[in-house]
């Protein structure tokens, strides 16, 4: 079996999470929507 060595001392790892949806009203949990989202939903 062949072994390939890789230099990893300068490697950078970036961990991200999906953005949470914005809430317009925290009591009801109603989501905030942009005008573009609202106009697209009506058609």
TIMI-474778 format. One record per residue (C-alpha): residue number from 1; residue in one letter; x negated, y, z negated. Coordinates in Angstrom, 2 decimals, decimal comma, m for minus. Last residue first. Layout:
% TIMI-474778
site num: NUM	residuo: A	c1: X	c2: Y	c3: Z
...
***
This chain:
% TIMI-474778
site num: 43	residuo: X	c1: 48,25	c2: 34,71	c3: 7,39
site num: 42	residuo: X	c1: 48,82	c2: 35,76	c3: 3,77
site num: 41	residuo: X	c1: 45,80	c2: 33,90	c3: 2,36
site num: 40	residuo: X	c1: 43,40	c2: 35,74	c3: 4,69
site num: 39	residuo: X	c1: 44,70	c2: 39,10	c3: 3,51
site num: 38	residuo: X	c1: 44,23	c2: 38,13	c3: m0,15
site num: 37	residuo: X	c1: 40,70	c2: 36,79	c3: 0,32
site num: 36	residuo: X	c1: 39,63	c2: 39,91	c3: 2,21
site num: 35	residuo: X	c1: 41,18	c2: 42,16	c3: m0,47
site num: 34	residuo: X	c1: 38,99	c2: 40,39	c3: m3,08
site num: 33	residuo: X	c1: 40,44	c2: 37,97	c3: m5,58
site num: 32	residuo: X	c1: 40,28	c2: 37,82	c3: m9,37
site num: 31	residuo: X	c1: 41,60	c2: 34,55	c3: m10,79
site num: 30	residuo: X	c1: 44,52	c2: 34,50	c3: m13,25
site num: 29	residuo: X	c1: 43,44	c2: 32,67	c3: m16,42
site num: 28	residuo: X	c1: 46,56	c2: 33,93	c3: m18,21
site num: 27	residuo: X	c1: 44,78	c2: 35,45	c3: m21,22
site num: 26	residuo: X	c1: 41,50	c2: 36,09	c3: m19,38
site num: 25	residuo: X	c1: 43,15	c2: 38,23	c3: m16,69
site num: 24	residuo: X	c1: 41,15	c2: 38,91	c3: m13,54
site num: 23	residuo: X	c1: 38,84	c2: 35,90	c3: m13,86
site num: 22	residuo: X	c1: 35,73	c2: 35,64	c3: m11,71
site num: 21	residuo: X	c1: 34,91	c2: 32,20	c3: m10,32
site num: 20	residuo: X	c1: 31,72	c2: 30,68	c3: m11,77
site num: 19	residuo: X	c1: 28,70	c2: 30,67	c3: m9,49
site num: 18	residuo: X	c1: 27,23	c2: 27,24	c3: m8,65
site num: 17	residuo: X	c1: 24,08	c2: 26,57	c3: m10,63
site num: 16	residuo: X	c1: 20,45	c2: 27,01	c3: m9,66
site num: 15	residuo: X	c1: 17,14	c2: 25,33	c3: m10,41
site num: 14	residuo: X	c1: 14,03	c2: 26,56	c3: m8,61
site num: 13	residuo: X	c1: 10,86	c2: 24,46	c3: m8,81
site num: 12	residuo: X	c1: 7,52	c2: 26,02	c3: m7,89
site num: 11	residuo: X	c1: 4,44	c2: 24,06	c3: m6,76
site num: 10	residuo: X	c1: 0,98	c2: 25,57	c3: m7,26
site num: 9	residuo: X	c1: m0,45	c2: 22,64	c3: m9,26
site num: 8	residuo: X	c1: 1,28	c2: 20,09	c3: m7,01
site num: 7	residuo: X	c1: m1,57	c2: 18,92	c3: m4,74
site num: 6	residuo: X	c1: m0,32	c2: 15,76	c3: m3,05
site num: 5	residuo: X	c1: m2,17	c2: 12,44	c3: m3,01
site num: 4	residuo: X	c1: m1,02	c2: 9,82	c3: m0,52
site num: 3	residuo: X	c1: m1,43	c2: 6,22	c3: m1,65
site num: 2	residuo: X	c1: m1,35	c2: 3,43	c3: 0,94
site num: 1	residuo: X	c1: 0,00	c2: 0,00	c3: 0,00
***
